[in-house]
Amino acid sequence: MAGEVRKPTVTEAVAAGSIWMDARTHLPNSIRLRGERDVSGWTGLNGTRAAFEKDVQEAGWTLFFMAGAIRTSVFGFDKNKALQVALQRLIAQVKSSHCNGIEITQVAAKSLLGVPYVTVSAHARHLQSGATFTGQAFKNSI
C-alpha cells in the first residue's frame, strides 16, 4: 500500500551502528525515541546515530560510550529469533552496568558443524544530563 510505513524486522533493526535505549529512560523534552518497543521494553532508534547524538548535544546532555565490547552468540535456525535472544542477553549485561543504552557494533551469521548461529557485538551507552557518569538515570527509572 502506498504511504504505508513498514516496521523493520529484527534482522534489519539489530545491525551494526544501531542504538537501542531503555524506553523508561528520562529524556530531555527535545528528544523523543521514535522507534517501537521490543519485548524487553527497549526501543531501537529510528534515524541515524549522528542525528540522535546531535539532538543529545544540543539538549546539553551526554551520551556516554563505554569501553570494552560485549558480545554474545546464539545458535538457531531462525535468524530473527536468534538475534532477538542475542539482543536480550546484551541488554541484560548493559543493565547490570547501570547503563540505559546499547550500540550494536557487529552482527555476524556463521555456522558450526552445519548449525547456524549469530554473534552480536556491542558497547554499552548511557544517556544522562551532565558530563560525569553516575548511572543514576537508569537506577531512578526502575
TINU-631177 format. One record per residue: x, y, z of N, C-alpha, C in turn; residue number from 1; residue in three letters. Coordinates in Angstrom, 2 decimals. Example, Ala and Ser with C-alpha at 12.3 -4.5 7.8 and 13.67 -1.06 7.14 Angstrom:
2
SEDO  13.19  -5.69  7.80  12.30  -4.50  7.80  13.20  -3.30  7.80  1  Ala
SEDO  12.85  -2.25  7.08  13.67  -1.06  7.14  12.90  0.03  7.87  2  Ser
***
This chain:
142
SEDO  0.84  -1.18  0.00  0.00  0.00  0.00  0.88  1.23  0.00  1  Met
SEDO  0.53  2.21  -0.80  1.30  3.44  -0.90  1.23  4.23  0.40  2  Ala
SEDO  2.36  4.78  0.81  2.43  5.60  2.01  2.48  4.83  3.31  3  Gly
SEDO  2.39  3.51  3.26  2.41  2.70  4.48  3.85  2.54  4.96  4  Glu
SEDO  4.05  2.75  6.24  5.38  2.60  6.82  5.54  1.17  7.30  5  Val
SEDO  6.59  0.52  6.79  6.85  -0.87  7.14  7.74  -0.93  8.37  6  Arg
SEDO  7.33  -1.74  9.35  8.13  -1.94  10.56  9.33  -2.80  10.20  7  Lys
SEDO  10.56  -2.36  10.57  11.74  -3.17  10.24  11.73  -4.50  10.99  8  Pro
SEDO  12.28  -5.51  10.34  12.40  -6.81  11.00  13.52  -6.73  12.03  9  Thr
SEDO  13.59  -7.73  12.91  14.67  -7.77  13.90  16.01  -7.80  13.18  10  Val
SEDO  16.09  -8.54  12.07  17.33  -8.63  11.32  17.78  -7.26  10.83  11  Thr
SEDO  16.84  -6.42  10.42  17.18  -5.07  9.96  17.47  -4.14  11.13  12  Glu
SEDO  16.76  -4.29  12.23  16.89  -3.38  13.36  18.14  -3.65  14.20  13  Ala
SEDO  18.56  -4.91  14.29  19.77  -5.25  15.04  20.89  -5.34  14.01  14  Val
SEDO  21.48  -4.19  13.74  22.53  -4.09  12.73  23.64  -3.20  13.26  15  Ala
SEDO  24.81  -3.34  12.70  25.95  -2.51  13.11  25.57  -1.04  13.01  16  Ala
SEDO  25.83  -0.29  14.08  25.52  1.13  14.12  24.18  1.47  14.77  17  Gly
SEDO  23.32  0.47  14.97  22.02  0.76  15.58  22.18  0.98  17.09  18  Ser
SEDO  21.37  1.88  17.60  21.37  2.18  19.04  20.00  1.83  19.59  19  Ile
SEDO  20.00  1.17  20.74  18.78  0.80  21.45  18.82  1.48  22.81  20  Trp
SEDO  17.68  2.04  23.23  17.60  2.71  24.53  16.47  2.09  25.35  21  Met
SEDO  16.66  2.08  26.66  15.59  1.66  27.56  14.49  2.70  27.42  22  Asp
SEDO  13.31  2.25  27.06  12.19  3.17  26.81  11.77  3.93  28.06  23  Ala
SEDO  12.20  3.48  29.25  11.86  4.18  30.51  12.85  5.28  30.85  24  Arg
SEDO  13.88  5.47  30.03  14.91  6.46  30.30  14.32  7.86  30.30  25  Thr
SEDO  14.66  8.63  31.32  14.26  10.04  31.38  15.01  10.79  30.29  26  His
SEDO  14.28  11.52  29.45  14.89  12.25  28.34  14.56  13.73  28.43  27  Leu
SEDO  15.42  14.58  27.87  15.05  16.00  27.79  13.85  16.15  26.87  28  Pro
SEDO  13.10  17.22  27.04  11.88  17.43  26.26  12.12  17.47  24.76  29  Asn
SEDO  13.33  17.87  24.34  13.61  17.99  22.91  13.92  16.66  22.23  30  Ser
SEDO  14.05  15.59  23.01  14.40  14.29  22.43  13.26  13.30  22.64  31  Ile
SEDO  12.88  12.65  21.57  11.86  11.61  21.62  12.41  10.36  20.97  32  Arg
SEDO  12.16  9.22  21.57  12.53  7.96  20.94  11.40  7.63  19.97  33  Leu
SEDO  11.76  7.50  18.71  10.73  7.31  17.68  10.51  5.85  17.31  34  Arg
SEDO  11.35  4.97  17.77  11.20  3.55  17.43  10.11  2.90  18.25  35  Gly
SEDO  9.81  1.65  17.91  8.82  0.89  18.66  9.52  0.02  19.69  36  Glu
SEDO  8.88  -0.16  20.83  9.44  -1.02  21.88  9.45  -2.47  21.43  37  Arg
SEDO  10.51  -3.18  21.84  10.51  -4.62  21.61  10.03  -5.28  22.90  38  Asp
SEDO  10.09  -6.60  22.95  9.54  -7.32  24.10  10.26  -7.00  25.40  39  Val
SEDO  11.50  -6.53  25.33  12.25  -6.24  26.54  12.02  -4.83  27.06  40  Ser
SEDO  11.21  -4.04  26.34  10.94  -2.66  26.76  11.99  -1.67  26.29  41  Gly
SEDO  12.84  -2.09  25.38  13.85  -1.20  24.82  13.42  -0.78  23.42  42  Trp
SEDO  13.89  0.38  22.98  13.49  0.95  21.70  14.71  1.13  20.81  43  Thr
SEDO  14.62  0.61  19.60  15.64  0.86  18.59  15.37  2.22  17.99  44  Gly
SEDO  16.40  3.04  17.87  16.21  4.38  17.33  15.88  4.33  15.85  45  Leu
SEDO  14.90  5.11  15.44  14.65  5.33  14.02  15.49  6.53  13.64  46  Asn
SEDO  16.14  6.46  12.52  17.01  7.55  12.11  18.46  7.21  12.36  47  Gly
SEDO  19.32  8.18  12.18  20.74  7.92  12.27  21.29  8.21  13.66  48  Thr
SEDO  22.38  7.53  13.98  23.06  7.76  15.25  23.56  9.20  15.32  49  Arg
SEDO  24.08  9.71  14.20  24.61  11.07  14.18  23.53  12.10  14.53  50  Ala
SEDO  22.33  11.92  13.99  21.23  12.85  14.29  20.84  12.77  15.75  51  Ala
SEDO  20.79  11.55  16.31  20.45  11.38  17.72  21.51  12.03  18.60  52  Phe
SEDO  22.80  11.79  18.29  23.88  12.38  19.09  23.86  13.90  19.00  53  Glu
SEDO  23.50  14.46  17.84  23.39  15.91  17.70  22.27  16.44  18.59  54  Lys
SEDO  21.11  15.77  18.59  20.00  16.17  19.45  20.40  16.14  20.92  55  Asp
SEDO  21.13  15.09  21.31  21.59  14.96  22.70  22.52  16.11  23.06  56  Val
SEDO  23.46  16.42  22.19  24.42  17.50  22.44  23.71  18.85  22.53  57  Gln
SEDO  22.76  19.10  21.62  22.03  20.37  21.63  21.20  20.53  22.90  58  Glu
SEDO  20.76  19.41  23.48  19.98  19.46  24.72  20.89  19.62  25.94  59  Ala
SEDO  22.21  19.56  25.74  23.15  19.71  26.85  23.33  18.43  27.65  60  Gly
SEDO  22.95  17.30  27.07  23.09  16.01  27.73  24.32  15.30  27.19  61  Trp
SEDO  24.65  14.15  27.78  25.80  13.37  27.36  25.38  11.94  27.06  62  Thr
SEDO  25.86  11.42  25.93  25.65  10.02  25.57  27.00  9.34  25.71  63  Leu
SEDO  27.21  8.67  26.85  28.48  8.03  27.14  28.66  6.77  26.29  64  Phe
SEDO  29.90  6.53  25.89  30.29  5.32  25.17  31.21  4.55  26.11  65  Phe
SEDO  30.80  3.36  26.52  31.58  2.58  27.48  32.60  1.71  26.74  66  Met
SEDO  33.84  1.80  27.17  34.90  0.98  26.58  34.67  -0.48  26.92  67  Ala
SEDO  35.21  -1.33  26.13  35.08  -2.76  26.39  33.86  -3.32  25.69  68  Gly
SEDO  34.10  -4.01  24.59  32.99  -4.60  23.84  32.37  -5.74  24.62  69  Ala
SEDO  31.07  -5.89  24.46  30.36  -7.05  24.99  29.84  -7.82  23.80  70  Ile
SEDO  29.76  -9.14  23.94  29.28  -9.95  22.80  28.61  -11.20  23.30  71  Arg
SEDO  27.78  -11.73  22.43  27.10  -12.98  22.73  26.86  -13.73  21.43  72  Thr
SEDO  26.76  -15.03  21.53  26.44  -15.88  20.38  25.22  -16.71  20.71  73  Ser
SEDO  24.36  -16.89  19.71  23.13  -17.64  19.90  22.97  -18.60  18.72  74  Val
SEDO  22.80  -19.87  19.01  22.57  -20.88  17.99  21.09  -20.94  17.65  75  Phe
SEDO  20.79  -21.17  16.38  19.39  -21.34  15.98  19.21  -21.22  14.49  76  Gly
SEDO  18.22  -21.95  13.98  17.93  -21.92  12.55  17.11  -20.70  12.16  77  Phe
SEDO  16.41  -20.09  13.10  15.61  -18.89  12.85  16.46  -17.67  13.22  78  Asp
SEDO  16.98  -16.98  12.20  17.89  -15.85  12.44  17.22  -14.73  13.23  79  Lys
SEDO  15.96  -14.42  12.91  15.25  -13.36  13.65  15.17  -13.68  15.14  80  Asn
SEDO  14.80  -14.91  15.45  14.68  -15.32  16.86  16.04  -15.30  17.55  81  Lys
SEDO  17.09  -15.77  16.85  18.44  -15.77  17.42  18.91  -14.34  17.70  82  Ala
SEDO  18.62  -13.42  16.79  19.00  -12.02  17.00  18.24  -11.41  18.17  83  Leu
SEDO  16.98  -11.76  18.31  16.17  -11.26  19.42  16.74  -11.75  20.76  84  Gln
SEDO  17.11  -13.02  20.83  17.70  -13.58  22.05  19.04  -12.93  22.33  85  Val
SEDO  19.84  -12.73  21.29  21.15  -12.09  21.46  20.98  -10.67  22.01  86  Ala
SEDO  20.03  -9.92  21.46  19.78  -8.57  21.93  19.36  -8.58  23.40  87  Leu
SEDO  18.48  -9.49  23.79  18.04  -9.58  25.18  19.20  -9.90  26.11  88  Gln
SEDO  20.10  -10.78  25.69  21.27  -11.10  26.51  22.19  -9.89  26.68  89  Arg
SEDO  22.40  -9.15  25.59  23.24  -7.96  25.66  22.61  -6.89  26.54  90  Leu
SEDO  21.30  -6.73  26.42  20.59  -5.75  27.26  20.75  -6.10  28.73  91  Ile
SEDO  20.68  -7.38  29.07  20.87  -7.79  30.47  22.26  -7.39  30.97  92  Ala
SEDO  23.27  -7.54  30.12  24.62  -7.14  30.51  24.72  -5.63  30.70  93  Gln
SEDO  24.07  -4.88  29.81  24.09  -3.42  29.89  23.39  -2.94  31.16  94  Val
SEDO  22.25  -3.54  31.47  21.53  -3.17  32.69  22.37  -3.41  33.94  95  Lys
SEDO  23.14  -4.50  33.94  23.97  -4.79  35.12  25.09  -3.76  35.28  96  Ser
SEDO  25.39  -3.02  34.23  26.38  -1.95  34.29  25.74  -0.60  34.60  97  Ser
SEDO  24.44  -0.60  34.89  23.65  0.60  35.19  23.67  1.59  34.03  98  His
SEDO  23.62  1.06  32.81  23.53  1.89  31.61  22.15  1.73  31.00  99  Cys
SEDO  21.75  2.71  30.19  20.41  2.70  29.62  20.39  2.64  28.10  100  Asn
SEDO  21.52  2.31  27.50  21.58  2.21  26.05  22.61  1.21  25.59  101  Gly
SEDO  22.49  0.83  24.33  23.43  -0.12  23.75  23.60  0.23  22.27  102  Ile
SEDO  24.84  0.16  21.81  25.13  0.38  20.40  25.67  -0.92  19.81  103  Glu
SEDO  25.00  -1.42  18.80  25.44  -2.64  18.13  26.62  -2.29  17.23  104  Ile
SEDO  27.72  -3.02  17.36  28.90  -2.72  16.55  29.16  -3.76  15.47  105  Thr
SEDO  28.68  -5.00  15.68  28.91  -6.02  14.67  27.87  -7.13  14.81  106  Gln
SEDO  27.39  -7.62  13.67  26.50  -8.76  13.63  27.07  -9.72  12.59  107  Val
SEDO  27.30  -10.96  13.01  27.86  -11.96  12.08  27.06  -13.25  12.17  108  Ala
SEDO  26.69  -13.77  11.00  26.00  -15.05  10.92  27.02  -16.10  10.48  109  Ala
SEDO  27.12  -17.18  11.24  28.09  -18.23  10.96  27.43  -19.59  11.17  110  Lys
SEDO  28.19  -20.66  10.99  27.67  -21.98  11.32  28.80  -22.83  11.87  111  Ser
SEDO  28.42  -23.76  12.71  29.35  -24.70  13.32  28.78  -26.10  13.13  112  Leu
SEDO  29.48  -26.91  12.40  29.02  -28.27  12.10  27.61  -28.27  11.50  113  Leu
SEDO  27.35  -27.28  10.66  26.07  -27.19  9.98  24.96  -26.52  10.79  114  Gly
SEDO  25.24  -26.13  12.03  24.24  -25.46  12.85  24.52  -23.95  12.81  115  Val
SEDO  23.56  -23.16  12.30  23.79  -21.72  12.20  23.73  -21.03  13.57  116  Pro
SEDO  24.49  -19.94  13.67  24.43  -19.11  14.86  24.78  -17.68  14.50  117  Tyr
SEDO  24.40  -16.76  15.36  24.74  -15.35  15.17  25.58  -14.90  16.35  118  Val
SEDO  26.52  -14.04  16.06  27.32  -13.39  17.09  27.07  -11.90  16.97  119  Thr
SEDO  26.71  -11.28  18.09  26.44  -9.85  18.10  27.38  -9.20  19.10  120  Val
SEDO  28.10  -8.16  18.64  29.00  -7.39  19.50  28.41  -6.00  19.69  121  Ser
SEDO  28.66  -5.42  20.84  28.08  -4.11  21.15  28.92  -3.38  22.20  122  Ala
SEDO  28.55  -2.15  22.45  29.11  -1.36  23.54  27.94  -0.78  24.32  123  His
SEDO  28.07  -0.74  25.62  27.07  -0.09  26.46  27.15  1.41  26.20  124  Ala
SEDO  25.99  2.05  26.20  25.89  3.51  26.09  25.03  3.97  27.27  125  Arg
SEDO  25.21  5.23  27.65  24.43  5.76  28.76  24.10  7.22  28.49  126  His
SEDO  22.81  7.54  28.52  22.32  8.90  28.28  21.91  9.51  29.60  127  Leu
SEDO  22.43  10.70  29.87  22.05  11.41  31.10  22.41  12.88  30.96  128  Gln
SEDO  21.83  13.70  31.82  22.24  15.10  31.86  23.55  15.16  32.63  129  Ser
SEDO  24.39  16.10  32.27  25.68  16.26  32.94  26.78  15.47  32.26  130  Gly
SEDO  28.02  15.83  32.59  29.18  15.24  31.92  29.91  14.20  32.77  131  Ala
SEDO  29.41  13.93  33.97  30.04  12.93  34.83  29.12  11.72  34.94  132  Thr
SEDO  29.63  10.55  34.57  28.82  9.34  34.59  28.42  8.99  36.02  133  Phe
SEDO  27.10  8.80  36.21  26.61  8.40  37.53  25.81  7.12  37.46  134  Thr
SEDO  25.26  6.82  36.30  24.41  5.65  36.18  23.06  5.84  36.86  135  Gly
SEDO  22.80  7.03  37.37  21.57  7.29  38.12  20.34  7.33  37.24  136  Gln
SEDO  20.49  7.72  35.98  19.31  7.82  35.11  18.63  6.46  34.99  137  Ala
SEDO  19.41  5.39  34.92  18.81  4.07  34.81  18.28  3.62  36.16  138  Phe
SEDO  19.06  3.80  37.22  18.63  3.37  38.54  17.31  4.01  38.93  139  Lys
SEDO  17.15  5.30  38.62  15.94  6.02  39.01  14.74  5.68  38.15  140  Asn
SEDO  14.97  5.03  37.00  13.84  4.74  36.12  13.21  3.39  36.42  141  Ser
SEDO  13.78  2.63  37.33  13.26  1.29  37.66  12.14  1.40  38.66  142  Ile
***
